Amino acid sequence: PKSSPVTMTNKKKGLTMKNIRRINAVTRALALGALLTSTFSAIAADGTPVQGGTLIYLEQQAHTNLYPPAGGFYPNGGILNQITDKLTYQNPKTLEIEPWIAESWSFNADKTEYTFKLRPGVTFSDGTPLDASAVAKNFDTYGLGNKAHHLPVSEVINNYDHSEVVDPLTVKFYFKKSSPGFLQGTATIGSGLVSLSTLDRNFDALGDATHIIGSGPFVVSKETLGREVDLTARKDYNWGPKNLKQQGRANLDGIKVIVTGEDSVRIGALLAGQADFIRQVQAYDEKQAKDQNFPIYAAPTKGVNDSISFRPDNALVSDLKVRQALLHATNSKQVVDTLFSPNYPQATSVIAKTAAGYVDLSNKLTYDPTLSKKLLDEAGWKPGPNGIRQKDGKTLSLTIYESLPQPQNKEVLQLVSQQWSQVGAKLNILAGDAGSRVADNLDPEKTPANVVEVGRADPDVIKSSFYPTNRDALLQKGGLSSKVKSFRDDKLNDLLTAISAEVDPKKRLALTGDVQNYLLDQAYVIPIFEEPQVFAGAPYFKGVSFEAVGRPSFYGAWLEKH
């Protein structure tokens, strides 16, 4: 049996009474422990998987929408990864693309046509077939969007034209121009396959987890909006990735995902035996988990690093010298050494070392406050009476919103703010839960800087972050915001488009290097650290795995008897 949080707390952890009360609130949410008693159909002491039991998983934030292309937000992807399958599987170790719902595939030389042969006998949880027609409808929606239902185009699919159902188990896709990232795109969280009834709903309706009908190893059985999602194993599931050790149904009977926003409550509940697995373990909590033999899982996200990006449409950062000054005023090593553990490597480029096409550009990211001051002097920004620089009656004072999904982001920005103040620049940090955040982040006049990070194990990840019609990190004219007056960088956009269309793998990686160099030469972005997804689990929780960019998969996981 799992110990009570109070007993454990008094013996081992010395938590405050305030935290004990919070942990007890989590316990009450678990129906006073009734759901914590797992029944097992087998007992295994030799490390072989055990069937049965309900996993208690504490998530930092509630999901927002479960339309698969919205799965980039980790709380969304954490659910989608259990309830949907993909056409292909990207091996998280080798990054090779392997069979899943598609048994085989082929493509033409210029990668404008892809053909997939599907596994027979696969069904969605509503009993409808996952056949070529269903796959075609999924990718027509993800590739083109659906304006009537307000379903946006997926950021992982470029140059899509149309699909063709060749026969019930063969589907073919056509592209307007070369699309070398498409095969890997079929393996991402944003390409989870859902039933036709799901695709017939409006975008807003897909915030309700019970409306998502997938073919995955788990099914949503219940949801308390914003607080809890219950998943139940699908007993007839028999089509996991063919190269995985786990085959057939999942080992767990179910998963209870409970939204637990406060970091101390999640780690406290885990160590108290009231939870089995938690996401977003802060660096300062890692040691106490390890000291009690609770494993830490730090899964790299293999994409655009945790960074600050500028919006050059704002006059404060339209001058390259100002952006360069702020880049060289940022001491990312101090940020990492002060706030993080070795699981958070200091950034040495725009993308992580583990990302496809990474180039070490640490020589362009030097901390040099003397150079910063010189650049600001040259740009005409002179020290003012309060130490903050001024020019033409304006103060060098930038506003940025905290990004709640990013680890310790408020503390990161506070430290950067202190560093910038040493050269005469001010960084105002606004709360990430402010109601004005979404609108202000689309207005370069209000937010000349923004926090960025994207995970994807393909060179297209840089396009996802910076291209105007994708995430538009720099806010360009013709992009996501109508508030942009004039800024647009067509040289950058041409490079990003070239990555998405270059068929030659070596040339594609070289272009990825060119973009990293260009972004730093223009000082559009200040990379700070490589962001992992950090989880902790109970010692008796075994077999959890992670897809290529760090979302957990509970398909092969099990709870040992304890």
N, C-alpha and C positions, 0 to 999 in steps of 0.2 A: 504494500500500500504506500501511497505517496504521503510524506509527512506533512503535518500542518505547517503553514508558513510561520506561525508564531514560534513554534518549537524550534524549527530550523534557524529562524532568525536569531533567537536568543543564544543558541549554541554556537553558530558559526559566523554570522555576518554582521551583527551589531547594527542593523538598520534602525532608523528612527521609527517612533510609534506612528508618525504620519505615513511612512511607507508601509508599515505593517497593515494599517487600515486600508491602504490602496490595494495591497496584495490580497487582502481579505475580500475586497470588492471584486477582484478578478475571480477569486474562488467562488463567490456567490454567483457570478456570471456563468460559472461552470456547474450550476445547479448543485452547489454545496458538495461537490466532489462525486456526485452520482455518476457523472459521465467519465470520471477518471478511472473507474474500475474497468479494466479491459478484460474481456474474455478471450481466451486463446484456444485455437483448435489444435495447437501443437506446442510443445515446449522444446526449445533448442538451446543447448548450452554450448554447442560446438560451432556457433557462428553461422549456421544455416538459417535462412529466413523463416520467420514465424508468421502465420496468418492470423489476423484478428486485431482488434483494438482500434481505438479512435485517437488520432493524433491531435493534441492541443497545440495549435500554432498561433503565436502572438505576432501580429503585424503592426507596424508603426502607424500606418495611415490607412484610411478606408479607400477602397477602389472607387474610381470615378465613373468609368465607362468600360464595358467589356466587348465593344466592337473590336475585333482582333487588331486592326491597325492602331488602336489606342493603347495597345499592350506595352508600349515603350515605358510607360509609367509603371514602376516596379510593383506597386500593390495590384495594379490591373493584371500585369503579366504573371504574377505569382498565382493567381486564380486560373487564368487562361491556360497556363502550362499544365494544369491538372485535368482540364475538362475538354481541351481540343487536341487533335493530332495535326501533324503537318504532312505535306506531300513527301518531304525528305527530312532527314535527320543530320544535323551537323555535329560530328564527333567533337566534343569539347576539348579533347586532348590534341588530336591531329588537325582539327578544323576541316577534315575531309567531309564531303557530302555523301551520305549513305542512304540506303532504301528505308522507306517507312510505308506510307500509304501508296506511294509509287514504288513498284517493284523494279522498274528500270526507266531510263530516259535517254533521249538523244537530242542533238541540236545541229543546226547547219553551221557552216564555217564562220559566217559573220554574226552568228548568235542573234538572228532575228526571228528564228522559229525553234520552238522547243516542243518535243512530244513526250508524253508520260504514259506508261502502261501501269494501270492501277491493280492493286491487290483485290481479289474477288471476296465477296461476302462481308464487307465492312458496312456497318450501319451507324447512323446517328442514334442518340439515346431515345428519340421518339419513334424509332423503328424504320425511318425512311432510309433509302440506300445512299451510301457515300459512293456515288458512281461518277462517270465522266461528266454527266450533266450538272451534278452538284458542284464538282470541282470547277467546271467552266463558269458557273454562276458566281462562285466565290471570287475567282480571279478577275472576272469582268467587273465585279463590284470594287475589289481592291485596286484594280488597275485604272479604272475610269471614274470611280465614285458613283454615287446615286443621288442626284440633286433632289429628287422628290422626297427621299427619305433622309436627306441631309447627312448622307454617309460619305466622308471624305476619302480622297485617294490615299493609298498607303505610301508612306515615305520610302519603303524598300523596293517599290516597283517603278521602273523608269521606262518611258517610251512605249507603253503598252498600246496595242491596237485592238485585237479581238481574240476570241477563242473559237475553237472548232471541235465539236464532239465527233470523233472519227467512228467510234463504236462504244458500247456501254462501258468498256473499261479502258478506252484510249482517248486522251484529250490532247489537243494541240494548241499552242499559243503563238500569236504573231505579234511582232513589234515593229514600230515605225522606223526605228534604227537600232543598231547593235545594242544589246542589253546583257552585257557579260555578268552582271550581278544578280540576274534573275534566279539562277539555280540556287545560289545561297539564300536569296530572298524567300524561296519556298520553304526554307528550314527555320525561318525566324518566327518569333512570337506573333508578329503582325500578320502572319499568313496562316494562323490557325483556322482549320476548316469548320464551318458551322452549317447548320441545316438551312434549307430554303426558307422555312418559316422565320428563322432568325433574321435573315437578310431582308425579309419583307417588313420588318419593323423600322420605325424611325430611330434615328441616332439616340435621342433622349431616352427612349424605352429600353435601350441596351445598358443603361446604368443599373437596371434591375437584373441581378445575377440569374434569377430563375428564368429569364427570357432567353438565356444563351444555351442553345441546344448544340452540343458538340458530339464528337465520337470518341472522346478520350476515356482514360481509365476511371475517372470520377465524374459524378453528375451532381449538379447543385440541387440539394433536396430542400433547403430552407434558407431564408435570408432575413435578418433584422437590419434594415437599411442603415448603413453607416456604422454598424456595431459588430455584426457577426455574419459569417457565411458558413453553412454546413454543407459538406460534400460527402457523398456516399459512393462506395466502390461499385463499379458496374460489373456484375458477376459474369456476364457473357463476353467481357472484353478479351479479345484474342488477336490483336494486331498491333502490338508495340513494335518499335524499331527492331528489325530482324537480327541486328548484330548485338543487341543487348543480352546480358545474361538473364534478366527477368523476362519471362514470357507468360502469356495468359493474363489472368486478372491481377490486380494490385494485391499486395499483402495486407495492407491496412483495410479495415472495414469502412473507415470514414476519417474525415479531417474536420476539425472545428477551427475555423479562422476567426480569431477574436481581435478586434482593433483595440490596441492598447498604446495610446499616444506617448505616454511618459516613459522615458528610457529607464529610469530607476525601477519602475514597476515591472517592466518586461524582464529585466535581468533578475530582479528579486523573486518574481514568480517562478522563473526557470530554476534558480538555485534552491527555492523552497519546495520544489517538486510539484508545483501547481501547473506547470506547462512543460511541454516536451521539446519545443523548438521555437526560436525567436529570430526575427529579422532586425537588422540595424542595431548591432551591438556597437556601442561607442568605444573608441580606442581606450578610454580610461577604465572601461569595465572588463576589458579582455583578461587582465591578470587574475582578477578574483574568480572568473570562470575557470581559467586554466588551473589555478591553484586547487580547485575542488574537482579536477578531472572532468570538467564539462568541455567537450571539444569545441574549438572555434573554427568556423569555415569561412575563409576569405576568398571569395570567387572574383577573379578579375573581370572587368566589363569590356576590355579590349577595344575601346573606342576613343572618342574625344574626351580629353582629360577635364577634370574639374577646373574650370577657368573663369576668368572675368572677361567678357567681350565688350567692345565699345560700339556705340551707335554714332558714326561720324556725321550723320545729318545734324547732330547737335553741335553748335559752334564751339563749345568748350573742348570737344575732342575731334574737331574736323582737321586740326593741324597735326601732321605726322609727328612733329617734334614733341608735342604735348603727350601723344600716345606713347612714344618711345620713352619719354621721361618717366611716365607712370609705370611702364613695364620695368625699367631699370631701378625704380624706387621700391619694387616689390621683392621681398626676400622670402621666396617660397621655401627655402631650407629652414628658415626660422619657423614658418607656419607648421611645416611637417614635424620638426623636432619638438615644438612646443605642444602641439595638439594631438599628434597621431602616433601610431605604432608602425613597425616595419611593414605591416599590411598595406600601407598607404605610401607608395614610393613617390619621391619628389618628381615632378614632371620635367622631362627633358625635351619635349616637343609638344605639338598640338594634340597628338594622339599618344596612346600608351605604348610602352615597349613591346607589349604583347599584341599590338594591333597590326593588321596587314599593311605593309608599306611604310612602317615607322622609320624615321630618320632621326638620329641624335643631333639635336640643335641646341644643346645646353650652352654652347658658346654665344648664342643669340639671346640667352635668358639670364645674363649675369646681373647680379645685384650690384649697382654702382650709383649710390646717391649723389656722388660728386658729378658724374656725368648727367644725372637727372637735373640737377640744379643748373648746370651749364645749358642744357637743352631748353629749359623753361626760360632762362634769361634770354637766349637767342630768339625764342618765340614771343618775347615781349611781355612775359608775365613777371612782374616785379613783386618782391615781398611787401605785404601790407602791414598795417599797424598791429594786427593780431597774429602775424606770422603766416597768414594765408595769402597767397599771391593774388594780385589784381592786374587787370588790363582793361583799358577803355571803360572803366566804371563797373566791370564785372569781376566777380570773385571766382577763383578756381575751386568751386565746390560742386561735387558730383553726387547724385542720388542713385542708390541701388536698393533693390528689394532682396531681402533674405530669401533663399530658396529652401523650402522646408524638406524636400526629398534628399538634399545633399547633407552628408554627415557634418555636424558641428558648423554649419555654414555661417551662422551668426558670429561665432567665435573667430572663424577664418576671416570674415569681412572686418571684424573689429581690429584684428591684428594688422591686416592690410591698411586699414584706416590710420593706425598708429604709424606704420611705416611711411605712408604718403605724407603724413603731417610733418615728417622730418625734412621734406623738400618743399613744403609750402602748399600742399594740395589737401583738400578736405573730402572725405567720403562719408556721406550721410546714409545710414543704414535704416531702412524701413522694415517693419514686421512682415514676415512672409504670409501671415494669415489676414492681412489688411484687406478690406473689401475693395479697395481701389487698385489692388495689385495688377489684376489682369488688364484693365484698361490702360493704366499708367505704363505697363511694360510694352505696350504697343505705341507709345508716344515718346519719340526720342528727346523731345524737349523736357519731358518730366524724368526720363530715365536714360541718361547718357551711357549707363553701364548696366550690364546684366550678367547673371550667373548661367553658365552653360555646362552641359555634360551629356553625352550620348553614348550608349553601348551598342556596338554591332561588330561582328567579326568579319568585316568586308570593307574594302577601300571606300565604298559608297557612303560610309558613316560620316565622312567629312562633308559630303554633299548634303546629307540629311541635316547637318547642323547649320550650314552657312548659306545654302541656296535659297533665293528669295521665296520660292513657292513651297519650300520644305519648312524647316524651323526658323529660317530667316534670322539668325543670331545677331546680325549687324543692322537689321531693319533697313532694307533697301527699297527704293521706289519700285513699285510694281510687285512688291512682296505681300506680306500679311497685313501690313498697316497702311491705312489711308492718310496717316498723319505725317508721313515722310515727304519732305519738300523736294529734295533733289538728289540725295546720295544714292549712287549706284556704282558698282565696280564690275564692269563687263569683263575685264581681264580675269578677275577671280571667277566670275560665273562661267566663263568659257572653259577655264581649267576644271571646274567642278563638273560641267557637262561632259568634258572629255573623259574624265574618270568613269563616268556612268556608261560610256559608249565604246571605250577602248577594248578591243577583243584580245590583243596580245598581252598575256599576263605580265610580262616583264615591263612593257611600256606602261601598262596600267599602274604598276607599283611605282615606276619612275614619276608618273604624273602626280601620284599621291605625295611623293617627296617634294615635287615642285610646289604643290599647294601649301604644304606645311611651311616651306621656306617663305612663300609669298605672304601668308598670313602673319608671320613673325616679322618679316621685313616691313610690312605695313603697320606693325604693332596693333593689329585689329583685336588681338586676343592675348591675355596673360595666363598661360597655363600654370597651375599651382601644384596639383598632385594627381596621381593615377587613382581613380576611385574604384575600390572594390565593393562588392556587396558582402557585408559581414554578418554571419549568422552564428548562433550558438545552439547546441543541442544537449539533451540529457545523455549521460553515458550509456544508457540502455537503448537509445534511439539509433538505429543502424541503417545503412544502405541508402541514405539520401544522396542524390547526385544533383548536378547543376548543368543547365544548358550552356551553350558557348559563351554567353555574356552574363551568367551569374544568377539566373532565375532558378529556384529550386524545383526539382522533380521528385515527387513522392511515390512515383509508380513502383520503384523497386525497394522502397523503404519499409522498415518494420520495427515494431516495439518488442524488445526482449522481455521475457517475464521478469518482474522485479517487485 
